[in-house]
């Protein structure tokens, strides 16, 4: 059971935010939720969450606030336009867990330092998708002031199976870009390998039985193979969000130097333009087979 003196707000109830809020409620952490989609928030009332009509109201009495939304613009809108930053109590911790890149993270950290020096800002993006979020098994790349750790420890313990403290604010976002670059190439490898297998006349199950449990296939890849076997491309990690993260990495890597990553981005851009952005990142398999 979590430390009952910790009160949490989760702002953003998309796939990941819903999983996080479910995990903290399951751990006994008093949790307040807010989302622009009022139906998504209202569904948490029967699970024991406090539902508020505004982002500012969600954080007024909490110890820790999590933002988990799609991009930097959404984070800034919640913090500034919707008044979340001004409404945070003195001494509260804001754990920014969305993947928004290094520059945006450092800009928001500067904003907090300027406008609310009495609030601790943590840069803490996560590795994991829908199922790990629902099971409380995310990996958290946490960065920020040491003094904030005691307040967030029960929260991070509820939503993640592993928290890695990596340094000063901004380091977490850097680590996340490296993580998601590896994920992008892994997903592309899964898609290309399975599409090639099919073009060679091999069936999916045969490939799975040949490689599963071997040194080249991780649990994540094995799970993706199993979903491809049943033609399931429902989004665990939507392609459009994976592409957003690749673009963030390329901002620092340079497309002229990281040419393979840039080529992957162009392929994914075409698939998103064709309407595949809301399907799982492994939808590349289906496109390659057409």
HELIX and SHEET records of a PDB file:
HELIX    1   1 UNK A   15  UNK A   26  1                                  12    
HELIX    2   2 UNK A   38  UNK A   42  1                                   5    
HELIX    3   3 UNK A   45  UNK A   47  5                                   3    
HELIX    4   4 UNK A   55  UNK A   59  1                                   5    
HELIX    5   5 UNK A   72  UNK A   76  1                                   5    
HELIX    6   6 UNK A   77  UNK A   81  3                                   5    
HELIX    7   7 UNK A   84  UNK A   87  1                                   4    
HELIX    8   8 UNK A  102  UNK A  115  1                                  14    
HELIX    9   9 UNK A  130  UNK A  135  1                                   6    
HELIX   10  10 UNK A  146  UNK A  148  5                                   3    
HELIX   11  11 UNK A  149  UNK A  159  1                                  11    
HELIX   12  12 UNK A  171  UNK A  199  1                                  29    
HELIX   13  13 UNK A  204  UNK A  211  1                                   8    
HELIX   14  14 UNK A  219  UNK A  229  1                                  11    
HELIX   15  15 UNK A  239  UNK A  253  1                                  15    
HELIX   16  16 UNK A  259  UNK A  271  1                                  13    
HELIX   17  17 UNK A  272  UNK A  276  3                                   5    
HELIX   18  18 UNK A  281  UNK A  283  5                                   3    
HELIX   19  19 UNK A  284  UNK A  289  1                                   6    
SHEET    1   A 8 UNK A  50  UNK A  51  0                                        
SHEET    2   A 8 UNK A  30  UNK A  34  1                                        
SHEET    3   A 8 UNK A   7  UNK A  11  1                                        
SHEET    4   A 8 UNK A  64  UNK A  67  1                                        
SHEET    5   A 8 UNK A  93  UNK A  96  1                                        
SHEET    6   A 8 UNK A 120  UNK A 127  1                                        
SHEET    7   A 8 UNK A 138  UNK A 144 -1                                        
SHEET    8   A 8 UNK A 160  UNK A 167  1                                        
END                                                                             
